[in-house]
Amino acid sequence: MSESPKKILCVDDHKDFCELVATILTDVKVNSAHSMADAVLLATKEKYDLYLLDYHLPDGTGLELCLLLRGFDAATPIIFITGTSSMTEAQAITAGANGLVKKGRTDSVEKLIAKVSELLKASRV
């Protein structure tokens, strides 16, 4: 019996970023949302193994979304992946996330893959 692929909800206002994530993370199913409202709608309809959140969203911030998600889902890991310089790892953790990966750095793809792999392996029961 084969295990069904893990599911990630990628929330980013740039559609191409979530497409890139889906291309990089070939062994997981990536669903995309491009606003806080879309993300909450999807997260309440389906169970995800991981949330990837950008900071800048058209209807709020990733920090606000993280707090909303934690209001009904305390267990699913959350990683912020953002290019904003004003957000720190400490802010991400305080909001309930498991970490932060900065976009645009030379090692950001490798860090994202490592963090996603670590959290998805930890969530296997």
C-alpha positions, 0 to 999 in steps of 0.5 A: 500500500503506497502512502499518499503524497504530503500536501502543502498549502503555498500562500503567496501573492505571486502565482509563479512562486507557488508554481516554482515550489511545486516544481522544486518539491516534486514528491508533495502535492502543492495547492496554492492560495494568493490571499489570506481569504483564499488560504483560510477557505482552503485550510478549513476545507482540506487537511494539509501537512505544511503551510508555506506563507509569504509575508505580503498578501493583498488582504493582510500579512502572513503574520496575521494569517499565521495567527488565524491558522493557529486559531483552528489548526495548532499542529500543522507546521508553518514556514514563512518564505518571504523576501521582506527584510522587516521580518525576523525568525523570532517574529515568525516563531512568536506568531506560531510558525516553525521557521523562516526562509528568506527569498532571494538568497543564494541558498534559499532553495536549499534551505527551503527544501531542507526545512520542508523535508525535516518538518514533513518527516517529523509529521509522519506517524 
